[in-house]
Amino acid sequence: MHPALRPAGTTGAVPVTFVTRKTYPAAKAKLKAAQQAFLDATGYEPKAGRAAVIPDAKGSIAAVFFALESEDAAHRDPLLAGKLPGQIPPGTYAFANDPGDAATAALAWAMGQYRFSRYRKSEVRPAILVVPKGVDGEAVTRTAEAVFLARDLVNTPANDLGPAELEAAIRDLGKRHRAKVTSIVGEALIGANLPMIHAVGAGSPREPRLVDLVWGNEKHPKVTLVGKGVCFDTGGLDIKPDAAMLLMKKDMGGAAAAIGLAHMIMAAKLPVRLRLLVPAVENSVSGTAFRPGDVFPTRKGLTVEIGNTDAEGRLVLCDALALADEEAPALIADFATLTGAARVSLGPDLPPIYTHDDTLAAELTAAGLRVGDPVWRLPLWRPYAAGLDSKVADMNNVTAGGLAGSITAALYLDRFVEKAKAWLHADIYAWVPAERPARPVGGELHAARALFEVLSQRYGK
């Protein structure tokens, strides 16, 4: 079980009471007179996300109040409880009443205590939560592990996380779950008909590769995850300005999301045949880097003119998607930190998703709101596809005008999926720029928890 959790029934825990402006007076009235006076003296007000630590006569912690936004659970941030551990001393606590969704609140409690400590060690004494009655503590632990794994991968700088190290992380995960992991590396990508992955990674001395994890009974429904694994993106010869390059260690955030989701699926033993494909490259500047105006074949047979070397994510993804599509799986889901346009349109916290499957889109949107991992569907607007036309190849990797950038990137990828019963593309940010409840500044697992909810509903035992 996660270090911040203890099994249900653990005794000696300090009770945590969730209050709102409406319920606070009644909760306060149940306290002893001295405790009521203490709250008045400290000026506590039940503002959303604010905790009050209430002592007993000996000065020990007797209780904690924590304020929610509303009496209506539908209008609450499901992850608000992630603010609680940072406001209370180390110790063992238990929910005294219903926070609305106890399982998600317990997950938020654990998520809020994440620290990236690879380079700067800090001694953290966690606030421990007794798993609420009726909540599956192991399920909460599996999800928290996936979130921490993805955050660690995204937060690790490129000098310590290149294509080979990303492959090693996938191999470690495969070993843990007894999955089969193979890879195609360097020049072998050309012989394996994965020319785009090779082309994007050709400018770096760190060899590009496609990492392929397979797990589960082949008779079960096939679910294939594809994650953009650009371990650092200079922009290539269309080099980024310095400010735009500062966060490019996170350009493998799509791979991190897919890896985290793969862990959740395998740890939960969902009855699916899982495949995880990660094209892992570094987009560098050198004499062997690919150039604007170059034309390359793809695995699918379409030729692509390079309009901009900084639109490299869709290039490595298109070969991986074409490979995934050859099996005609029940679902292909790809995750990618693909466009700045997605951030302009929806901001850092709300990834756009694209799919032709209306049912999948509706289920994913509802699940995301329920578990605090929101997504928003944008259209695969077919008329915009004309912007990807090329005079010398089957298509260009960018449009001339630059408008509707996230949509046209999705339309580019759409050309490479035909046989799969459903396809989902998530254009994620994989980063939290300003602290949110349960989400510290840094790498983040976007859209994956929402999709796991959908897969659990569809395939869970």
C-alpha positions in Angstrom: 0.0 0.0 0.0 1.1 3.6 -0.7 3.3 5.1 2.2 0.6 7.8 2.7 -2.1 5.2 3.3 -3.0 2.7 6.0 -5.5 -0.1 5.8 -9.1 0.5 6.7 -9.8 -0.1 10.4 -6.5 1.3 11.6 -7.2 2.8 15.1 -5.9 5.9 16.8 -6.4 8.2 13.8 -7.3 11.9 14.1 -10.8 12.5 12.6 -11.0 14.9 9.6 -14.4 16.5 9.2 -15.3 18.0 5.8 -17.4 21.2 6.2 -18.8 23.9 4.0 -20.0 27.4 4.9 -23.5 25.9 5.4 -22.5 22.9 7.5 -19.7 24.5 9.5 -21.8 26.0 12.3 -23.3 22.6 13.1 -20.0 20.9 13.1 -18.5 23.6 15.3 -21.3 23.3 17.7 -20.4 19.7 18.4 -17.0 20.7 19.7 -16.2 21.5 23.3 -16.5 25.2 24.4 -12.7 25.6 24.6 -12.3 24.2 21.1 -15.0 26.5 19.7 -13.2 29.4 21.4 -9.9 28.3 19.8 -11.5 28.4 16.3 -12.8 31.9 17.0 -9.5 33.1 18.3 -7.6 31.8 15.3 -10.1 33.4 12.9 -10.9 30.2 11.0 -13.3 30.6 8.2 -14.5 27.6 6.1 -13.1 28.8 2.8 -12.6 26.1 0.2 -9.3 24.2 0.7 -8.6 25.6 4.1 -7.9 23.4 7.1 -8.2 24.0 10.9 -6.2 21.9 13.3 -8.2 21.6 16.6 -6.3 20.7 19.9 -7.6 18.9 22.9 -7.0 20.1 26.5 -3.5 18.6 26.6 -2.5 20.4 23.4 -2.6 17.2 21.2 -4.5 17.2 17.9 -8.1 16.3 18.6 -9.7 16.9 15.2 -9.3 18.6 11.8 -11.8 20.6 9.8 -11.4 20.9 6.1 -13.6 23.2 4.0 -15.1 22.1 0.6 -16.5 24.4 -2.0 -20.2 23.4 -1.9 -22.7 21.0 -0.4 -23.2 19.7 -4.0 -20.6 17.1 -4.8 -21.0 17.8 -8.5 -19.6 21.3 -8.0 -16.5 20.3 -6.0 -13.0 19.8 -7.2 -12.5 16.0 -6.7 -8.8 16.5 -5.9 -9.3 19.4 -3.4 -8.3 17.0 -0.5 -4.8 17.1 -2.0 -4.4 20.4 -0.2 -5.0 18.8 3.2 -1.7 17.1 4.0 0.3 20.3 3.5 -1.7 22.1 6.2 -1.5 19.5 9.0 1.3 17.9 11.0 2.6 14.4 10.3 0.4 11.8 11.9 -2.4 9.4 11.1 -5.8 10.7 10.1 -9.2 9.3 9.0 -12.2 10.9 7.2 -15.0 11.4 9.7 -17.6 12.1 7.0 -18.2 11.9 3.3 -16.1 14.2 1.1 -18.2 13.3 -1.9 -16.0 10.8 -3.6 -13.9 9.1 -0.9 -11.7 7.1 -3.3 -10.7 10.2 -5.3 -10.2 12.2 -2.1 -7.9 9.4 -0.8 -6.0 9.5 -4.1 -5.7 13.3 -3.9 -4.3 12.9 -0.4 -1.5 10.7 -1.7 -0.9 12.7 -4.9 -0.5 15.9 -2.9 2.5 14.5 -1.1 4.6 13.9 -4.2 8.2 15.2 -4.1 10.8 14.9 -6.9 13.8 14.1 -4.8 16.3 12.6 -7.3 18.7 15.6 -7.1 17.7 17.3 -3.9 16.9 15.0 -1.0 14.3 16.1 1.5 13.1 14.2 4.5 9.3 14.0 4.1 7.2 12.7 7.0 3.9 12.0 5.3 0.5 12.7 6.7 -1.0 9.2 6.7 -4.6 8.5 5.8 -6.6 5.5 6.9 -8.3 4.2 3.8 -12.0 5.1 4.0 -14.5 2.3 4.5 -15.6 0.9 1.1 -12.6 2.3 -0.8 -10.2 -0.1 -2.5 -6.8 1.0 -1.0 -4.9 -1.2 -3.5 -6.7 0.5 -6.4 -5.8 3.9 -5.0 -2.2 2.8 -4.6 -2.0 1.6 -8.2 -3.1 4.9 -9.5 -0.8 6.9 -7.2 2.1 4.8 -8.3 1.3 5.5 -12.0 1.0 9.3 -11.3 4.3 9.3 -9.4 6.0 7.2 -12.1 4.9 9.6 -14.9 5.8 12.7 -12.9 9.3 11.3 -12.1 9.9 10.6 -15.8 8.7 14.0 -17.0 10.7 15.8 -14.2 14.0 14.1 -15.0 16.2 16.3 -17.2 17.3 15.1 -20.6 20.9 14.5 -19.6 19.6 11.6 -17.4 16.6 10.6 -19.5 17.4 10.0 -23.2 15.9 7.4 -25.5 17.9 4.6 -23.9 16.9 5.6 -20.4 13.3 5.8 -21.4 13.5 2.3 -22.9 15.1 1.1 -19.6 12.1 2.5 -17.7 9.7 0.6 -19.9 11.8 -2.6 -19.5 11.7 -2.1 -15.7 7.9 -1.9 -15.9 7.7 -4.9 -18.2 9.8 -6.9 -15.8 7.5 -6.0 -12.9 4.4 -7.1 -14.7 6.0 -10.0 -16.7 5.4 -8.3 -20.0 7.4 -8.9 -23.1 9.5 -5.8 -24.2 11.4 -5.5 -27.4 13.0 -2.6 -29.2 14.2 -1.6 -32.6 17.2 0.8 -32.4 19.2 3.1 -34.8 19.7 2.0 -38.4 17.6 -1.1 -37.8 14.5 1.3 -37.8 15.0 1.7 -41.6 15.0 -2.1 -42.2 12.0 -2.4 -40.0 10.1 0.1 -42.1 10.0 2.8 -39.5 11.7 5.6 -41.5 10.1 8.6 -39.8 11.3 7.6 -36.3 14.8 7.2 -37.7 14.7 10.5 -39.6 13.7 12.6 -36.5 16.3 11.0 -34.3 19.1 11.0 -36.9 20.5 14.3 -35.7 21.4 13.0 -32.2 24.2 10.7 -31.1 21.6 9.1 -28.8 20.1 6.5 -31.1 16.4 6.6 -31.8 14.3 3.6 -31.1 10.8 2.1 -31.0 10.1 0.3 -27.7 7.3 -2.3 -27.9 5.7 -3.8 -24.7 3.1 -6.6 -25.0 1.1 -8.0 -22.0 -2.0 -10.1 -21.5 -4.0 -12.8 -23.2 -4.0 -12.4 -26.9 -7.6 -13.6 -27.0 -8.7 -10.6 -25.0 -9.7 -7.3 -26.6 -6.6 -5.5 -28.0 -5.9 -2.1 -26.5 -2.8 -0.3 -27.8 -1.2 2.8 -26.2 1.2 5.0 -28.2 3.2 7.7 -26.4 5.3 10.4 -27.9 8.8 9.9 -26.5 10.8 13.0 -27.7 13.2 13.1 -24.8 14.4 16.6 -25.7 13.2 18.8 -28.5 15.4 21.6 -29.7 13.1 22.1 -32.7 15.8 20.7 -35.0 17.1 23.0 -37.7 13.9 25.1 -37.2 15.4 25.7 -33.7 13.2 27.0 -30.9 14.0 30.3 -29.1 15.6 29.8 -25.7 12.4 30.4 -23.7 10.5 27.8 -25.7 13.3 25.3 -25.0 13.3 25.5 -21.3 10.6 22.9 -20.7 11.5 20.6 -23.5 12.6 17.8 -21.2 8.8 17.3 -20.9 8.4 16.6 -24.6 8.3 12.9 -23.7 5.2 13.5 -21.5 3.0 11.6 -23.9 5.2 8.5 -23.4 5.1 9.1 -19.6 1.2 9.2 -19.7 1.1 6.0 -21.8 3.6 4.3 -19.4 1.6 5.3 -16.4 -1.6 4.1 -17.9 0.0 0.8 -18.9 1.0 0.3 -15.3 -2.5 0.9 -14.1 -3.9 -1.6 -16.6 -1.4 -4.3 -15.8 -1.5 -3.8 -12.0 -5.3 -4.0 -12.1 -5.0 -7.1 -14.3 -7.7 -5.8 -16.7 -8.6 -8.6 -19.2 -7.2 -6.9 -22.2 -4.3 -7.6 -24.5 -2.2 -4.5 -24.0 0.4 -3.2 -26.3 2.5 -0.1 -25.5 4.5 1.6 -28.3 6.9 4.4 -27.6 9.0 6.0 -30.3 11.8 7.4 -28.3 14.1 10.0 -30.0 15.9 13.2 -29.4 15.3 16.0 -31.9 18.7 17.6 -32.2 20.7 20.0 -34.4 23.7 18.6 -36.2 25.0 17.8 -39.7 22.9 14.7 -39.8 19.6 16.3 -38.7 16.7 16.2 -41.1 15.9 19.5 -42.9 12.9 21.6 -43.9 12.0 20.6 -47.4 13.2 17.0 -47.1 10.7 14.3 -48.1 10.5 11.0 -46.4 8.4 7.8 -46.8 6.3 6.6 -43.8 5.5 3.1 -42.7 2.0 3.5 -44.2 3.5 4.3 -47.6 2.5 8.0 -47.7 5.3 10.4 -48.4 5.7 13.5 -46.2 7.3 16.8 -47.0 8.9 18.4 -43.9 7.5 21.9 -43.6 8.9 22.4 -40.1 11.4 20.2 -38.2 9.8 21.4 -34.9 6.6 19.5 -35.8 8.5 16.3 -35.2 6.1 14.6 -32.7 3.5 13.8 -35.4 6.3 12.3 -37.5 7.4 9.7 -34.9 3.8 9.0 -34.0 2.7 8.3 -37.5 5.0 5.3 -37.9 4.0 4.0 -34.5 0.3 4.5 -35.2 0.6 2.7 -38.6 2.3 -0.2 -36.9 -0.4 -0.3 -34.2 -3.2 -0.1 -36.7 -2.0 -3.2 -38.6 -3.4 -5.4 -35.7 -6.8 -3.7 -36.0 -7.1 -3.4 -32.2 -10.3 -2.5 -30.4 -8.7 0.8 -29.3 -5.6 2.8 -30.2 -5.0 5.7 -27.8 -2.1 8.0 -28.3 -0.8 10.7 -25.9 1.5 13.5 -27.0 2.7 16.9 -26.0 2.0 17.8 -29.6 1.1 21.5 -30.1 1.3 24.8 -28.4 -2.0 25.6 -30.1 -3.7 23.2 -27.6 -2.5 25.3 -24.7 -3.6 28.5 -26.4 -7.1 27.2 -26.9 -7.7 25.2 -23.7 -4.9 26.1 -21.3 -2.5 23.8 -19.4 -5.1 21.8 -17.4 -7.6 20.8 -20.0 -6.2 18.6 -22.8 -8.1 18.4 -26.1 -9.1 14.9 -27.3 -9.9 13.8 -30.8 -11.8 10.7 -31.9 -14.5 9.6 -34.4 -16.2 7.6 -31.6 -18.9 9.6 -30.0 -19.5 7.1 -27.3 -15.8 7.0 -26.3 -15.6 10.8 -26.3 -18.7 11.0 -24.0 -17.5 8.3 -21.6 -14.0 9.9 -21.4 -15.3 13.4 -20.8 -17.6 12.2 -18.0 -14.9 10.0 -16.4 -12.4 12.9 -16.5 -14.8 15.2 -14.6 -15.6 12.5 -12.1 -11.9 11.8 -11.2 -10.4 15.2 -11.6 -8.6 14.5 -14.9 -10.6 16.6 -17.3 -10.5 16.5 -21.1 -12.4 18.4 -23.8 -13.3 17.1 -27.2 -12.4 19.1 -30.3 -13.5 18.3 -33.8 -11.6 16.5 -36.5 -12.7 19.2 -38.9 -12.2 17.6 -42.3 -12.0 20.9 -44.4 -8.9 21.9 -42.5 -7.0 18.8 -43.8 -6.5 20.6 -47.1 -3.9 22.8 -45.3 -1.6 19.7 -45.1 -1.4 19.4 -48.9 2.0 19.3 -50.5 3.1 20.0 -54.1 5.9 17.4 -54.0 4.6 14.7 -51.6 1.4 13.1 -50.4 1.2 15.6 -47.5 3.1 18.1 -45.5 3.7 17.8 -41.8 2.4 21.4 -41.1 0.0 23.9 -42.6 1.1 27.1 -44.2 -1.1 29.5 -42.1 -0.5 27.9 -38.6 -4.2 28.3 -37.6 -6.1 25.5 -35.9 -2.7 23.9 -35.1 -4.0 21.2 -32.7 -6.8 20.2 -35.0 -4.6 20.0 -38.1 -2.0 17.9 -36.1 -4.8 15.5 -35.2 -5.9 15.4 -38.8 -2.3 14.5 -39.8 -2.4 11.6 -37.4 -5.8 10.5 -38.5 -4.4 9.6 -41.9 -2.4 6.7 -40.3 -5.3 4.9 -38.5 -7.8 3.0 -40.6 -8.3 -0.6 -39.2 -8.7 0.1 -35.5 -12.2 0.0 -34.2 -11.6 3.2 -32.3 -8.8 5.8 -32.1 -8.2 8.5 -29.5 -5.7 11.2 -29.7 -4.9 13.3 -26.5 -2.9 16.5 -27.1 -1.6 16.9 -23.5 0.6 19.4 -21.7 2.1 17.0 -19.2 3.0 19.9 -16.9 1.5 21.9 -14.0 2.8 25.5 -14.3 1.1 26.7 -11.1 0.3 24.6 -8.0 -3.1 23.0 -7.9 -4.7 20.7 -5.3 -2.9 17.4 -5.5 -0.9 18.7 -8.4 2.5 20.3 -7.5 4.4 22.3 -10.1 6.1 20.0 -12.5 5.4 16.9 -14.6 1.8 15.5 -14.6 -0.1 12.5 -15.8 -2.8 14.0 -18.1 -5.8 12.2 -19.6 -4.5 8.7 -18.5 -6.6 8.4 -15.3 -9.7 9.3 -17.2 -9.0 6.7 -19.8 -8.3 4.1 -17.2 -11.8 4.8 -15.7 -13.3 4.1 -19.1 -11.3 0.9 -19.7 -12.2 -0.3 -16.2 -15.9 0.2 -16.9 -15.6 -1.6 -20.2 -13.3 -4.4 -19.3 -13.2 -4.6 -15.5 -14.1 -7.9 -13.9 
